Amino acid sequence: MADGAQSDAVPFHYTDLGRTKPTREDDPFEYQAGFGNTFQSEVIPGTLPQGQNHPHVCRFNLYTEVLTSSAFAAPRHSNISSLLYRCRPSCAINGHVEVETKAGWRGSFLASDPKAPGAKPISSQAEWAPFELPTEKTDYIDGVRTLGGNGDAGLRDGIALHIYAINASMDRRAILNADGDCMIVAQLGHIVIQTEMGRLYLQPGELAVVQRGIKYRVALVDGHEHARGYIIELFGSRWELPTLGPLGCFGLANPRDFLAPVAYIDDKLDDDWLVFTKIHGSYSVHKQSHSPFDVAAWHGNCVPYKYDMTKFVAMGSLTVDHTDPSVMTILTAKSRDPDVPLADFLWFGPRWDVAQNTFRPPYFHRNAASEFLANIYSTTLSGRSSGFRPGGGSYEAGHIAHGGFAGPYLTEMKKMKNDPRIISSGSLTFMLESSRSLLFTEWGSSSCKYEATDPAVWESFPDRFSTNSSVRQLLDKVKEKNQAEKSANELFHDDGRIAALAK
Ligand SMILES: [Fe+2]
C-alpha cells in the first residue's frame, strides 16, 4: 500500500476480528505469551538440558552460549539473560571485512560533541512528510536512517529515533545491535524479524522489541514490495509495562498480549553470512560460514517480543475532564531520575469518548516532555498538515506551546450536547515522549518543515476577555475593592492609629 490513508478495513479493537488465536490471520507463526516472563523453547523435544544449564555435553553436541542483558548480580527484577544451545558458537567467524553501506545510524547526541555535526535542537513545531521509500535495492542494513535522539550509546544513557524504509530482504546478512534495545514499529508493509530465538511477524499496527545483543534479520513478506516504520532505540534502559496504580490488575497493554517467539533454525545452516555489528552507531562487519540462526533450544528472559496495538485496552474519563495522555502508555522506560521516564510509548487509537460538561479535546499545553507523534494508518486525514499523514511525523520539544486548531476548537466549544462518540475511528497514532529533548541529525532537521502548519490556525483564536466591556467594568470594581481593603488593612500596621483607638 502507498503512503496514503489505509484502505483495508481496520478493527476498532482486536476483538472485532473474532480470532481464537492471539495473532491476525496472516501471521503464520506460533508464539509464547507473557511480558517479562522466563520462557523456554526447543526445535526438538528433549533438547534443552534439564536441571542444569551447562551439561558436560549438550544433547546433539550443541554449544552453550550465554547472553546477558544486565549485570550478573543485578537484582532479580532487573536480571535479564538467556541461554542459547546452538550448532556453532557465535565466535566462530572468518574475520572482519569492509562493506560499504548506505545506513545512517547515529549513536551519540551530545551537543558538545564536535564529532557529531548536525546534532541540532528544534525549538519550533516541526513536521515530516511521509518518509521516502527507496528506489534502489535497499535492505534493512542499508535502509535505516537516524532522525534524532538524546544521550549516547557508549554512556548507556539516552534514546535514538530511526526510520527504516526498505524494498529488499536481508539476504544472508544479519545485524547485531550492541548499542541498545530497539522497538520496531511497522507502518507500511509486512516483515518477518528472524531472531536467534525465533521469528516474529510484524504488520502495521504491531510493534516488536529486539534486545541489545540479539542477532536478527529483517525480511519482506511475499506480496509486500516495501516496508517502512520507526525504530526507537534505548541506550541504557529497557521497555517496561507502566504501573497501573488504582486501575488494578488489568488494562492498558495486558501482559499476556505480548508474544515471544518459539525456537527456529534455518533450513540451510552452512551458507556464507555477513554479520553487521552496530556499535556506537557504526557497523563492524564479519563473515562466517554458518547461519547465525542456528539456535536449536533456548531459555531465559532476554527474549524479543511483539505486541498488536489493536489489543490496547483504553482507559479514560467517564464523568468530566480530559484525561492526561499518560493513561495511553503502552510501554515506558526508566531514566536515571526516579521521577521521570526516559521514554514513554503511547497509543492513540479508536475509542469511545464519553465525558460530559467538559471540553473534551486536549487542552493547550507546554509539557515538560518532548513529543514525537506519528500516524501508522488513518481512514480520514486530519490534524497537522503532514504530521498526521501515515508514515511521517511531528515533533514539539518540551515547553513548546501547542494545542488544538482554532476551527475545530471553537466548534467544540459551541457544542451543547456531549453525546458519547467514537473518536480516532480507523486510525492509529503513536507518541514517543522523552523527558529530554531530541537533537536531530542533519537528515532529520533538513528533511522536516519548521512551523509547517499555518500559524493562523492558532492566531485566529479571539480574545473575548479583554474586549468584553463588562470585564473592563468588573476589573475597575476589583481594583477599587482591593485598594479599599489595602487601606483598611494598613490600620494593623500603624501603631499610632492603634494607640489612638485605645484612648
Ligand atoms: Fe502535545
Residues whose N, C-alpha, C, O or C-beta is under 5 A from the ligand:
A	BS01	LIG	E371
